[in-house]
């Protein structure tokens, strides 16, 4: 009999969407996470990826990561809780573009301490779908 390490439990599926839009999780980012729909813009993908970090949806994060920069896996920190997303700016990233950028501030708590991550993420299309390419941390 082999020993298996127990993975920490994923957070409960939220009622409201973690991305901050005024919709339920199921109607907003949850439909992207389940594969029922694809994010139509770079901003929608950014929001859905933030929500995926909030609910620890590793398969979705890996599926929406550019194959050239995708890690083998994601090691979620059990003390990290993503709490709020602010979209600060977008450039391109619509249905008419092949690339786009989204500048945002992601708020979190870690070990009871509040913090934020300020980043400009680059997105591109692979086989017609938006994927996360890479980022520049700005603060």
Residue pairs with C-beta under 8 A, 6 or more apart in sequence:
8 76
8 78
10 55
10 56
10 57
11 54
11 55
11 56
11 81
13 25
13 30
13 55
14 25
14 54
14 55
15 24
15 25
16 23
16 24
16 25
17 23
17 24
17 25
17 27
17 28
17 29
17 30
17 47
17 51
18 25
18 29
18 50
18 51
18 54
18 55
18 82
18 85
19 28
19 29
19 47
19 48
19 50
19 51
19 85
20 47
20 84
20 85
20 86
21 28
21 47
24 30
25 51
25 55
28 47
28 51
29 47
29 48
29 51
29 52
30 51
31 37
32 38
32 39
32 44
32 45
32 48
32 60
33 48
33 51
33 52
33 55
33 57
33 60
38 129
38 130
39 45
39 47
39 48
39 64
39 129
39 130
40 95
40 130
41 93
41 94
41 95
41 100
41 130
42 90
42 92
42 93
42 94
42 97
42 99
42 100
42 101
42 102
42 123
42 130
43 87
43 90
43 93
43 100
43 102
44 130
45 64
45 123
45 130
45 131
45 132
46 87
46 102
46 104
46 121
46 123
46 132
47 85
47 87
48 60
48 64
49 60
49 61
49 64
49 132
50 82
50 85
50 104
50 106
51 57
52 60
52 61
52 64
53 61
53 76
53 82
53 106
54 81
54 82
56 76
58 73
58 74
58 76
61 74
62 70
62 71
62 73
62 74
64 129
64 130
64 131
64 132
65 71
65 131
65 132
66 124
66 126
66 131
66 132
66 133
66 134
67 126
67 131
68 133
69 132
69 133
69 134
77 110
79 110
79 111
80 108
80 109
80 110
81 108
81 109
81 110
82 106
82 107
82 108
83 107
83 108
83 109
84 106
84 107
85 104
85 105
85 106
85 107
86 104
86 105
86 106
86 107
87 102
87 103
87 104
88 103
88 104
88 105
88 118
89 101
89 102
89 103
90 100
90 101
90 102
90 103
91 100
91 101
92 99
92 100
92 101
93 99
93 100
93 101
93 102
93 123
93 130
94 100
98 124
98 125
99 122
99 123
99 124
99 125
100 122
100 123
100 124
100 130
101 120
101 121
101 122
101 123
102 120
102 121
102 123
103 118
103 119
103 120
103 121
103 138
104 118
104 119
104 121
105 116
105 117
105 118
105 119
106 116
106 117
106 119
107 114
107 115
107 116
108 114
108 115
108 116
108 117
109 115
117 137
118 137
118 138
118 139
119 135
119 136
119 137
119 138
120 135
120 136
120 138
121 132
121 133
121 134
121 135
122 132
122 133
122 134
122 135
123 130
123 131
123 132
123 133
124 130
124 131
124 133
125 131
